[in-house]
């Protein structure tokens, strides 16, 4: 049986904190670690869900 290990890589490196998020109306600098993961996963999976802050 194969199991998956939890993702332990660092969050995506944001070089410009003033960039806007493609998923929610907040700039990247306003994202906490959970928001970064949520919005990154939402964009990568092209999911039709809104902001985690809502």
Secondary structure by P-SEA (a helix, b strand, c coil): ccccccccccccccccccccccccccccccccaaaaaaaaaaaaaccccccccc
